[in-house]
Amino acid sequence: FVKQAGIDGDSVIQYDGSGMSRHDQVTPAAVVALYTYMAKQGRYSMDWRNSLTIGGVDGTLRNRFKGTAASGNIRGKTGTLDQVSALSGYVTTAGGEELVVSIIVNGVPVPSHRTSLADDIVVYLANFNGKVD
């Protein structure tokens, strides 16, 4: 599946399969490849998309993005380990382009600093009114 989805095999290290070990590692590029594949080619694309939380609405994103262009817009999955926070998903820009994003903030001890950094990036992308090359 990894090869079929266009994910570089060296960009994913599965230590125990739980995703909860600091030894489990994945690059943002691998996550973007997975989300891109699932959005366009996966036969379960709609199930996948519908399983993701919506910013400002539900799940782990329910209290994030309220009052911003990302509220009701970002659909994503969060992840948290000691000194690591991640947010990956789909956001539509003000210019109408859907982007796949994967932000992993590592080595920052204060959780709110990690999540606010990721949130700022997502809000910036949601407000972007140009074209992405």
Secondary structure, DSSP 8 states (H G I E B T S, - for coil): -TTTTT--GGGEE-SSSSS-STT-EE-HHHHHHHHHHHHHT-TTHHHHHHHSEETTTSGGGTTSSTTSTTTTT-EEEEEEETTEEEEEEEEE-TTS-EEEEEEEEES-S-HHHHHHHHHHHHHHHHH--S---
